């Protein structure tokens, strides 16, 4: 079994080999720019690790794994437009560097290319692989729509939030792992288990991101903490605080949520203090641990030798300990 870093480096090298036409420049240059911004290459690495877990040769699914990564970047490109985000990984987003129309078309082209790469799955697995891929793609869109709906819906429950991140974030992780397993000949029950592993891990991953946004080290996390608070993003932390707070604490929290003119640092500090009084960080980390341990149980149930599961188990643990 290869280490995760091996697969991440392999994916990075293969991305550089993916060719796009030179013309029209305003269509393809943004794609090259997007893919050069880097990233963890988490999803394709998981696909290759899953394939190897079930005894497959990772080289046979390297191109479809690239398709997973291109699809992920397509979603980020379009998310940035909808979020009006100025930066992605410390650099200007495509819609800022070019414009929104160009970003939409470049994103669409990335999606098409991701489908082409996914079609390089071995023929006997192709129909089911594409079914898994398109199902996950639809879930990602559903999750994004729920996330946008949450911006204007006054009452959102923690369960609503978990459902949303299960679709928007976790579905593609589960898809990558499932296709990796499928194309290595995994059984039906093991396909269900590896998919559930990915779903639970993806939810834990996003909950950890929620915590890092406020409590992460700025130098390691790459952005100033508290961005979710400033934008009133309905994360697990904010929704839990709204559910648990009463009396003066709730009044203060509501006041900050509806404040139009405020000092960002003051708002972040005030809301962080409310979270501390309510034990929200501990609650978020407990929820994260719940889904992480559910993922480990799914992995444990897979009918493969323990030594083959070690790499995935350790990688999952690293994701929960990461500071970026």
DRENDO-1510 file (C-alpha; in Angstrom, 1 decimal, always signed):
<recs>
REC; n; res; u; v; w
REC; 1; UNK; +0.0; +0.0; +0.0 .
REC; 2; UNK; +1.3; +3.4; -1.0 .
REC; 3; UNK; +1.3; +6.4; +1.4 .
REC; 4; UNK; -1.3; +9.2; +0.7 .
REC; 5; UNK; +1.5; +11.7; -0.1 .
REC; 6; UNK; +2.6; +9.4; -2.9 .
REC; 7; UNK; -0.8; +9.5; -4.5 .
REC; 8; UNK; -1.2; +13.3; -3.9 .
REC; 9; UNK; +2.2; +13.9; -5.7 .
REC; 10; UNK; +1.3; +11.5; -8.5 .
REC; 11; UNK; -2.0; +13.4; -9.1 .
REC; 12; UNK; -0.2; +16.7; -9.0 .
REC; 13; UNK; +2.2; +15.5; -11.7 .
REC; 14; UNK; -0.6; +14.1; -13.8 .
REC; 15; UNK; -2.6; +17.3; -13.7 .
REC; 16; UNK; +0.3; +19.0; -15.3 .
REC; 17; UNK; +0.0; +16.6; -18.2 .
REC; 18; UNK; -3.7; +17.2; -18.9 .
REC; 19; UNK; -3.7; +19.3; -22.0 .
REC; 20; UNK; -6.2; +21.9; -23.1 .
REC; 21; UNK; -6.3; +23.8; -26.4 .
REC; 22; UNK; -4.6; +27.2; -26.6 .
REC; 23; UNK; -7.7; +28.9; -28.2 .
REC; 24; UNK; -9.9; +30.5; -27.2 .
REC; 25; UNK; -7.6; +31.8; -24.5 .
REC; 26; UNK; -10.3; +33.2; -22.4 .
REC; 27; UNK; -11.9; +29.8; -22.1 .
REC; 28; UNK; -8.8; +27.7; -21.5 .
REC; 29; UNK; -6.4; +30.0; -19.7 .
REC; 30; UNK; -8.7; +30.2; -16.6 .
REC; 31; UNK; -8.8; +26.4; -16.5 .
REC; 32; UNK; -5.0; +26.2; -16.5 .
REC; 33; UNK; -4.9; +29.0; -13.9 .
REC; 34; UNK; -7.5; +27.1; -11.7 .
REC; 35; UNK; -5.7; +23.8; -11.8 .
REC; 36; UNK; -2.4; +25.4; -11.0 .
REC; 37; UNK; -3.7; +26.9; -7.8 .
REC; 38; UNK; -3.0; +23.6; -6.1 .
REC; 39; UNK; -4.9; +22.0; -3.3 .
REC; 40; UNK; -4.8; +18.8; -1.2 .
REC; 41; UNK; -5.8; +16.6; -4.1 .
REC; 42; UNK; -7.7; +14.7; -1.4 .
REC; 43; UNK; -10.5; +13.2; -3.5 .
REC; 44; UNK; -8.4; +11.6; -6.3 .
REC; 45; UNK; -6.0; +10.3; -3.7 .
REC; 46; UNK; -8.8; +8.6; -1.8 .
REC; 47; UNK; -10.0; +7.0; -5.0 .
REC; 48; UNK; -6.5; +5.6; -5.7 .
REC; 49; UNK; -6.2; +4.4; -2.1 .
REC; 50; UNK; -9.6; +2.7; -2.2 .
REC; 51; UNK; -8.7; +1.0; -5.5 .
REC; 52; UNK; -5.4; -0.3; -3.9 .
REC; 53; UNK; -7.3; -1.3; -0.7 .
REC; 54; UNK; -9.3; -3.8; -2.8 .
REC; 55; UNK; -6.2; -5.2; -4.6 .
REC; 56; UNK; -6.3; -3.1; -7.7 .
REC; 57; UNK; -3.6; -1.5; -9.8 .
REC; 58; UNK; -3.9; +2.3; -9.1 .
REC; 59; UNK; -2.5; +3.1; -12.6 .
REC; 60; UNK; -5.7; +1.7; -14.2 .
REC; 61; UNK; -7.8; +4.4; -12.5 .
REC; 62; UNK; -5.4; +7.3; -12.5 .
REC; 63; UNK; -7.2; +9.1; -15.3 .
REC; 64; UNK; -10.7; +8.7; -13.8 .
REC; 65; UNK; -9.2; +10.0; -10.5 .
REC; 66; UNK; -8.1; +13.1; -12.4 .
REC; 67; UNK; -11.7; +13.4; -13.5 .
REC; 68; UNK; -12.8; +13.6; -9.8 .
REC; 69; UNK; -10.3; +16.4; -9.2 .
REC; 70; UNK; -11.4; +18.3; -12.2 .
REC; 71; UNK; -15.0; +18.0; -11.2 .
REC; 72; UNK; -14.1; +19.3; -7.7 .
REC; 73; UNK; -12.4; +22.3; -9.2 .
REC; 74; UNK; -15.4; +23.0; -11.4 .
REC; 75; UNK; -17.6; +23.2; -8.3 .
REC; 76; UNK; -15.1; +25.5; -6.6 .
REC; 77; UNK; -15.0; +27.8; -9.6 .
REC; 78; UNK; -18.8; +28.1; -9.7 .
REC; 79; UNK; -19.1; +28.4; -5.9 .
REC; 80; UNK; -16.7; +31.3; -6.0 .
REC; 81; UNK; -19.0; +33.1; -8.4 .
REC; 82; UNK; -22.1; +32.5; -6.2 .
REC; 83; UNK; -20.3; +33.4; -3.0 .
REC; 84; UNK; -18.7; +36.5; -4.7 .
REC; 85; UNK; -15.4; +35.3; -3.3 .
REC; 86; UNK; -12.4; +37.5; -4.2 .
REC; 87; UNK; -9.7; +34.9; -3.4 .
REC; 88; UNK; -9.2; +31.2; -3.7 .
REC; 89; UNK; -6.0; +29.7; -2.1 .
REC; 90; UNK; -4.7; +33.2; -1.6 .
REC; 91; UNK; -5.0; +34.1; -5.3 .
REC; 92; UNK; -7.7; +36.0; -7.3 .
REC; 93; UNK; -10.7; +33.9; -8.2 .
REC; 94; UNK; -11.4; +33.4; -11.9 .
REC; 95; UNK; -14.4; +35.7; -11.9 .
REC; 96; UNK; -12.3; +38.4; -10.4 .
REC; 97; UNK; -9.3; +37.9; -12.7 .
REC; 98; UNK; -11.4; +37.6; -15.8 .
REC; 99; UNK; -15.2; +37.9; -15.3 .
REC; 100; UNK; -18.2; +35.9; -14.2 .
REC; 101; UNK; -19.2; +34.9; -17.8 .
REC; 102; UNK; -15.8; +33.5; -18.5 .
REC; 103; UNK; -15.7; +31.7; -15.2 .
REC; 104; UNK; -19.1; +30.0; -15.9 .
REC; 105; UNK; -17.9; +28.8; -19.3 .
REC; 106; UNK; -14.5; +27.7; -18.1 .
REC; 107; UNK; -16.3; +25.8; -15.2 .
REC; 108; UNK; -18.6; +24.1; -17.7 .
REC; 109; UNK; -15.7; +23.0; -19.8 .
REC; 110; UNK; -14.0; +21.6; -16.7 .
REC; 111; UNK; -17.1; +19.6; -16.0 .
REC; 112; UNK; -17.1; +18.2; -19.5 .
REC; 113; UNK; -13.5; +17.3; -19.3 .
REC; 114; UNK; -14.1; +15.6; -15.9 .
REC; 115; UNK; -16.8; +13.4; -17.6 .
REC; 116; UNK; -14.4; +12.5; -20.4 .
REC; 117; UNK; -11.8; +11.3; -17.9 .
REC; 118; UNK; -14.3; +9.4; -15.9 .
REC; 119; UNK; -15.3; +7.5; -19.1 .
REC; 120; UNK; -11.8; +6.0; -19.2 .
REC; 121; UNK; -13.0; +3.5; -16.5 .
REC; 122; UNK; -12.8; -0.1; -17.7 .
REC; 123; UNK; -15.8; -0.9; -19.8 .
REC; 124; UNK; -17.2; -3.6; -17.5 .
REC; 125; UNK; -17.5; -1.0; -14.7 .
REC; 126; UNK; -18.3; +2.0; -16.7 .
REC; 127; UNK; -22.1; +2.1; -16.4 .
REC; 128; UNK; -22.1; +1.8; -12.6 .
REC; 129; UNK; -19.1; +4.2; -12.2 .
REC; 130; UNK; -20.9; +6.9; -14.2 .
REC; 131; UNK; -24.1; +6.3; -12.2 .
REC; 132; UNK; -22.1; +6.9; -9.0 .
REC; 133; UNK; -20.4; +9.9; -10.5 .
REC; 134; UNK; -23.5; +11.6; -11.8 .
REC; 135; UNK; -25.4; +10.9; -8.6 .
REC; 136; UNK; -22.7; +12.5; -6.6 .
REC; 137; UNK; -22.6; +15.5; -9.0 .
REC; 138; UNK; -26.3; +16.0; -8.5 .
REC; 139; UNK; -25.9; +15.8; -4.7 .
REC; 140; UNK; -23.2; +18.4; -4.8 .
REC; 141; UNK; -25.6; +20.7; -6.6 .
REC; 142; UNK; -28.4; +20.0; -4.2 .
REC; 143; UNK; -26.1; +20.7; -1.3 .
REC; 144; UNK; -25.0; +24.0; -2.8 .
REC; 145; UNK; -28.6; +25.0; -3.3 .
REC; 146; UNK; -29.5; +24.2; +0.3 .
REC; 147; UNK; -26.5; +26.2; +1.4 .
REC; 148; UNK; -27.7; +29.2; -0.6 .
REC; 149; UNK; -31.3; +28.7; +0.8 .
REC; 150; UNK; -29.9; +28.8; +4.3 .
REC; 151; UNK; -28.8; +32.4; +3.7 .
REC; 152; UNK; -32.3; +33.6; +3.8 .
REC; 153; UNK; -34.2; +31.0; +5.7 .
REC; 154; UNK; -34.8; +32.1; +9.3 .
REC; 155; UNK; -35.0; +28.7; +10.9 .
REC; 156; UNK; -32.3; +26.1; +10.1 .
REC; 157; UNK; -31.7; +23.1; +12.3 .
REC; 158; UNK; -28.4; +21.4; +12.9 .
REC; 159; UNK; -29.9; +18.3; +11.2 .
REC; 160; UNK; -30.6; +20.5; +8.1 .
REC; 161; UNK; -27.0; +21.6; +8.2 .
REC; 162; UNK; -25.7; +18.0; +8.4 .
REC; 163; UNK; -27.8; +17.0; +5.5 .
REC; 164; UNK; -26.5; +19.9; +3.5 .
REC; 165; UNK; -22.8; +19.2; +4.1 .
REC; 166; UNK; -23.4; +15.5; +3.6 .
REC; 167; UNK; -24.4; +16.4; +0.0 .
REC; 168; UNK; -22.2; +19.4; -0.7 .
REC; 169; UNK; -19.0; +18.1; +0.8 .
REC; 170; UNK; -19.2; +14.4; +1.7 .
REC; 171; UNK; -20.9; +13.0; -1.4 .
REC; 172; UNK; -17.9; +13.5; -3.7 .
REC; 173; UNK; -15.5; +11.9; -1.2 .
REC; 174; UNK; -17.9; +8.9; -1.0 .
REC; 175; UNK; -18.1; +8.8; -4.8 .
REC; 176; UNK; -14.3; +8.8; -5.2 .
REC; 177; UNK; -13.9; +6.0; -2.7 .
REC; 178; UNK; -16.8; +4.0; -4.2 .
REC; 179; UNK; -15.5; +4.2; -7.8 .
REC; 180; UNK; -12.0; +3.2; -6.6 .
REC; 181; UNK; -13.5; +0.2; -4.9 .
REC; 182; UNK; -15.9; -0.7; -7.7 .
REC; 183; UNK; -13.1; -0.8; -10.3 .
REC; 184; UNK; -11.0; -3.1; -8.2 .
REC; 185; UNK; -13.9; -5.6; -8.0 .
REC; 186; UNK; -15.2; -4.9; -4.5 .
REC; 187; UNK; -18.4; -6.7; -3.4 .
REC; 188; UNK; -21.8; -5.0; -3.1 .
REC; 189; UNK; -21.6; -5.0; +0.7 .
REC; 190; UNK; -18.1; -3.5; +0.7 .
REC; 191; UNK; -19.2; -0.9; -1.8 .
REC; 192; UNK; -21.8; +0.2; +0.6 .
REC; 193; UNK; -19.3; +0.2; +3.5 .
REC; 194; UNK; -16.7; +2.3; +1.7 .
REC; 195; UNK; -19.4; +4.7; +0.5 .
REC; 196; UNK; -20.6; +5.1; +4.1 .
REC; 197; UNK; -17.0; +5.6; +5.2 .
REC; 198; UNK; -16.6; +8.4; +2.7 .
REC; 199; UNK; -19.9; +10.1; +3.7 .
REC; 200; UNK; -19.2; +10.0; +7.5 .
REC; 201; UNK; -15.6; +11.1; +6.9 .
REC; 202; UNK; -16.7; +14.0; +4.7 .
REC; 203; UNK; -19.1; +15.3; +7.3 .
REC; 204; UNK; -16.5; +15.1; +10.0 .
REC; 205; UNK; -14.1; +16.9; +7.6 .
REC; 206; UNK; -16.5; +19.8; +7.1 .
REC; 207; UNK; -17.3; +20.1; +10.8 .
REC; 208; UNK; -13.5; +20.3; +11.4 .
REC; 209; UNK; -13.4; +23.1; +8.8 .
REC; 210; UNK; -16.1; +24.9; +10.7 .
REC; 211; UNK; -14.0; +24.8; +13.8 .
REC; 212; UNK; -10.8; +25.8; +12.0 .
REC; 213; UNK; -12.4; +28.8; +10.5 .
REC; 214; UNK; -12.7; +30.4; +14.0 .
REC; 215; UNK; -10.0; +28.6; +16.0 .
REC; 216; UNK; -7.4; +27.7; +13.4 .
REC; 217; UNK; -3.9; +29.2; +13.4 .
REC; 218; UNK; -4.0; +32.0; +10.8 .
REC; 219; UNK; -0.4; +31.2; +9.5 .
REC; 220; UNK; -1.3; +27.5; +9.0 .
REC; 221; UNK; -4.9; +27.9; +8.0 .
REC; 222; UNK; -4.0; +30.5; +5.3 .
REC; 223; UNK; -6.7; +33.1; +6.2 .
REC; 224; UNK; -7.8; +35.2; +9.0 .
REC; 225; UNK; -10.0; +33.4; +11.6 .
REC; 226; UNK; -13.7; +34.3; +11.9 .
REC; 227; UNK; -14.7; +34.8; +8.3 .
REC; 228; UNK; -17.8; +32.7; +8.9 .
REC; 229; UNK; -18.8; +34.9; +11.8 .
REC; 230; UNK; -18.4; +38.1; +9.8 .
REC; 231; UNK; -20.6; +36.8; +7.0 .
REC; 232; UNK; -23.2; +35.2; +9.3 .
REC; 233; UNK; -22.6; +31.8; +7.6 .
REC; 234; UNK; -24.8; +29.2; +9.1 .
REC; 235; UNK; -22.3; +26.7; +10.2 .
REC; 236; UNK; -22.7; +24.0; +12.9 .
REC; 237; UNK; -21.2; +26.5; +15.4 .
REC; 238; UNK; -23.7; +29.3; +14.7 .
REC; 239; UNK; -26.7; +27.0; +14.5 .
REC; 240; UNK; -25.8; +25.3; +17.8 .
REC; 241; UNK; -25.4; +28.7; +19.5 .
REC; 242; UNK; -28.7; +29.9; +18.2 .
REC; 243; UNK; -30.3; +26.7; +19.5 .
REC; 244; UNK; -28.6; +26.8; +22.9 .
REC; 245; UNK; -28.5; +30.5; +23.8 .
REC; 246; UNK; -31.2; +32.2; +25.8 .
REC; 247; UNK; -31.7; +35.4; +27.7 .
REC; 248; UNK; -29.0; +38.1; +27.3 .
REC; 249; UNK; -26.6; +35.8; +25.4 .
REC; 250; UNK; -29.3; +35.1; +22.7 .
REC; 251; UNK; -30.1; +38.8; +22.6 .
REC; 252; UNK; -26.4; +39.7; +22.1 .
REC; 253; UNK; -26.0; +37.0; +19.4 .
REC; 254; UNK; -29.0; +38.1; +17.5 .
REC; 255; UNK; -27.8; +41.7; +17.7 .
REC; 256; UNK; -24.5; +40.8; +16.1 .
REC; 257; UNK; -26.2; +38.7; +13.4 .
REC; 258; UNK; -28.4; +41.6; +12.3 .
REC; 259; UNK; -25.8; +44.4; +12.8 .
REC; 260; UNK; -25.3; +46.3; +9.5 .
REC; 261; UNK; -22.3; +48.4; +10.6 .
REC; 262; UNK; -19.7; +46.8; +12.8 .
REC; 263; UNK; -16.0; +46.3; +13.4 .
REC; 264; UNK; -15.2; +42.8; +12.1 .
REC; 265; UNK; -12.7; +42.1; +14.8 .
REC; 266; UNK; -15.1; +43.2; +17.5 .
REC; 267; UNK; -17.8; +41.0; +16.1 .
REC; 268; UNK; -15.6; +38.0; +15.9 .
REC; 269; UNK; -14.4; +38.5; +19.5 .
REC; 270; UNK; -17.9; +39.0; +20.8 .
REC; 271; UNK; -19.4; +36.0; +19.1 .
REC; 272; UNK; -16.4; +33.8; +20.1 .
REC; 273; UNK; -17.0; +34.8; +23.7 .
REC; 274; UNK; -20.7; +33.7; +23.3 .
REC; 275; UNK; -19.5; +30.4; +21.8 .
REC; 276; UNK; -17.2; +29.9; +24.8 .
REC; 277; UNK; -19.9; +30.6; +27.3 .
REC; 278; UNK; -22.1; +28.0; +25.6 .
REC; 279; UNK; -19.4; +25.4; +25.1 .
REC; 280; UNK; -19.9; +25.4; +21.3 .
REC; 281; UNK; -16.4; +24.5; +20.3 .
REC; 282; UNK; -16.6; +21.3; +22.4 .
REC; 283; UNK; -20.0; +20.5; +21.0 .
REC; 284; UNK; -18.7; +20.9; +17.4 .
REC; 285; UNK; -15.7; +18.7; +18.1 .
REC; 286; UNK; -17.9; +16.1; +19.8 .
REC; 287; UNK; -20.1; +16.0; +16.7 .
REC; 288; UNK; -17.0; +15.7; +14.5 .
REC; 289; UNK; -15.7; +12.8; +16.6 .
REC; 290; UNK; -19.1; +11.1; +16.3 .
REC; 291; UNK; -18.9; +11.1; +12.5 .
REC; 292; UNK; -15.2; +10.3; +12.4 .
REC; 293; UNK; -15.7; +7.2; +14.6 .
REC; 294; UNK; -18.7; +6.1; +12.5 .
REC; 295; UNK; -16.4; +6.3; +9.5 .
REC; 296; UNK; -13.8; +4.1; +11.2 .
REC; 297; UNK; -16.4; +1.6; +12.1 .
REC; 298; UNK; -17.4; +1.5; +8.4 .
REC; 299; UNK; -13.8; +0.9; +7.4 .
REC; 300; UNK; -13.3; -1.8; +10.1 .
REC; 301; UNK; -16.3; -3.7; +8.6 .
REC; 302; UNK; -14.7; -3.9; +5.1 .
REC; 303; UNK; -13.7; -7.4; +4.3 .
REC; 304; UNK; -10.0; -6.7; +3.5 .
REC; 305; UNK; -6.9; -7.5; +5.5 .
REC; 306; UNK; -6.2; -5.1; +8.4 .
REC; 307; UNK; -2.8; -4.1; +7.0 .
REC; 308; UNK; -4.5; -2.8; +3.8 .
REC; 309; UNK; -6.8; -0.6; +5.8 .
REC; 310; UNK; -4.0; +1.0; +7.8 .
REC; 311; UNK; -3.2; +3.7; +5.2 .
REC; 312; UNK; -6.8; +4.8; +4.9 .
REC; 313; UNK; -7.3; +4.8; +8.7 .
REC; 314; UNK; -4.2; +6.8; +9.3 .
REC; 315; UNK; -5.0; +9.3; +6.5 .
REC; 316; UNK; -8.5; +9.8; +7.9 .
REC; 317; UNK; -6.9; +10.5; +11.3 .
REC; 318; UNK; -4.6; +13.1; +9.8 .
REC; 319; UNK; -7.5; +14.9; +8.2 .
REC; 320; UNK; -9.1; +15.3; +11.7 .
REC; 321; UNK; -5.8; +16.6; +13.2 .
REC; 322; UNK; -5.0; +19.0; +10.3 .
REC; 323; UNK; -4.6; +22.7; +10.9 .
REC; 324; UNK; -5.2; +23.8; +7.3 .
</recs>
